[in-house]
Amino acid sequence: MTSCFICHRQYGLDPAALPGAAPAHRESLRAFVKRKLCPRQPPGFADLVASMLARDPNDRPTAEEATRWPGAWEELR
């Protein structure tokens, strides 16, 4: 199942109306989130948040994967 199919089925969105990928010269959302969160949070947590914001829902971690994300919860132990 593709993300376009999911968007259309769940939200009634026309896949052609969805924004495309950012231009090559722009910073990716993943890089932006990591850059903004890393000064205040562990790098593993910033990586987890960035992964959870993936455009394609199939690329996002499951709840179980999130609880086991390397380095995300190191300061809570």
C-alpha positions, 0 to 999 in steps of 0.5 A, spaced: 500 500 500 502 506 497 502 513 501 498 516 496 493 510 496 493 511 504 492 519 503 486 518 498 483 513 502 483 516 509 483 523 508 480 524 501 486 527 498 488 527 491 495 524 490 497 529 485 495 535 490 500 533 495 507 536 495 513 533 492 519 532 495 523 538 497 528 541 492 535 538 493 538 544 495 534 545 501 535 541 508 530 535 509 525 535 515 529 529 518 535 534 518 532 540 520 528 536 526 535 533 528 539 540 528 533 543 532 532 538 537 540 535 538 542 541 543 536 540 548 535 532 547 539 526 546 541 525 539 538 518 539 531 522 541 532 527 535 533 521 530 526 518 533 522 524 532 525 525 525 523 518 523 516 519 526 515 525 521 517 521 515 512 523 509 510 515 508 507 512 514 510 506 512 517 509 513 515 511 521 517 506 526 512 502 530 510 503 537 515 497 539 520 500 535 520 507 538 520 504 545 527 500 543 530 506 539 537 506 540 539 512 544 532 515 545 531 514 552 538 514 555 537 519 560 531 516 562 534 510 565 
